Amino acid sequence: MPAKAKTPTTQDVAADAATLATDAGGRLSAEAQRTFAEAAKRMELVVQEGLDQIRSQSRVYADNAGQQLDEAQRYVTDRVKERPLAATGAAIGVGVLIGLLLSNGRR
């Protein structure tokens, strides 16, 4: 006589469903974690590329500013050498003006 097949009970079906849900949830959770990790890596790369671009642009701007300051310094130095008395008078005038502005509120 063949063995009688056992009919599943409601508890058996519920247990099987819970096991399947747990396995599917675990796979889904692992897949979600992998997806988030990949997205985080991509975002990190984008941010790093942006920072590198900003650094290179700031170097260019700093170099240009340095060159312009050097040119301005040479220009002022040349003008002072050409007319030292006028430069001294201008410096004294600016100093007096700044002194008056600063001391105006202290009387």
C-alpha positions as a printed Julia matrix, in Angstrom:
107×3 Matrix{Float64}:
  0.0     0.0     0.0
  1.35    3.36   -0.92
  2.03    5.87    1.77
 -0.7     8.35    2.23
  0.23   11.89    1.23
 -0.02   14.35    4.06
 -2.32   17.26    3.36
 -0.83   20.56    4.43
 -2.46   22.3     7.3
 -3.03   26.03    7.62
 -0.04   26.27    9.95
  2.19   24.5     7.43
  1.1    26.85    4.64
  1.63   29.9     6.87
  5.1    28.68    7.88
  6.05   28.07    4.25
  4.76   31.52    3.27
  6.73   33.11    6.11
  9.89   31.27    5.03
  9.43   32.4     1.43
  8.76   35.97    2.53
 11.86   35.96    4.72
 14.01   34.58    1.89
 12.57   37.07   -0.6
 12.93   39.93    1.91
 16.52   38.92    2.59
 17.31   38.82   -1.12
 15.5    42.1    -1.67
 17.3    43.67    1.28
 20.68   42.46    0.03
 19.9    43.74   -3.45
 18.78   47.1    -2.05
 21.98   47.35   -0.01
 24.05   46.56   -3.1
 22.17   49.17   -5.11
 22.65   51.8    -2.4
 26.36   50.94   -2.14
 26.78   51.33   -5.91
 24.89   54.64   -5.87
 27.07   55.86   -2.99
 30.23   54.94   -4.94
 28.95   56.78   -8.02
 28.1    59.84   -5.94
 31.54   59.75   -4.33
 33.17   59.67   -7.78
 31.05   62.6    -8.99
 31.89   64.64   -5.9
 35.59   63.8    -6.23
 35.6    64.86   -9.89
 33.87   68.11   -8.95
 36.44   68.8    -6.24
 39.3    68.11   -8.64
 37.8    70.52  -11.16
 37.35   73.22   -8.5
 40.96   72.75   -7.35
 42.33   73.1   -10.86
 40.22   76.21  -11.52
 41.29   77.79   -8.24
 44.94   77.19   -9.14
 44.44   78.96  -12.46
 42.7    81.89  -10.74
 45.43   82.1    -8.1
 48.14   82.1   -10.76
 46.37   84.86  -12.7
 45.87   86.94   -9.56
 49.52   86.52   -8.63
 50.63   87.68  -12.07
 48.35   90.71  -11.9
 49.67   91.63   -8.45
 53.23   91.37   -9.71
 52.41   93.65  -12.64
 50.7    96.17  -10.34
 53.69   96.15   -8.0
 56.1    96.78  -10.87
 53.91   99.61  -12.17
 53.7   101.33   -8.77
 57.43  100.88   -8.18
 58.24  102.41  -11.56
 55.96  105.4   -10.93
 57.46  106.01   -7.49
 60.99  105.9    -8.96
 59.96  108.37  -11.66
 58.43  110.9    -9.22
 59.5   110.23   -5.64
 58.3   113.57   -4.23
 54.83  113.2    -5.73
 54.6   109.64   -4.38
 55.68  110.79   -0.92
 53.13  113.62   -0.98
 50.37  111.24   -2.07
 51.29  108.79    0.7
 51.25  111.57    3.32
 47.89  112.82    2.01
 46.35  109.34    2.17
 47.74  108.85    5.68
 46.3   112.17    6.9
 42.93  111.37    5.32
 42.77  107.93    6.95
 43.84  109.45   10.28
 41.07  112.04   10.1
 38.46  109.43    9.24
 39.53  107.17   12.09
 39.77  109.9    14.69
 36.55  111.68   13.66
 34.39  109.69   16.1
 36.8   109.99   19.07
 36.49  113.66   19.9
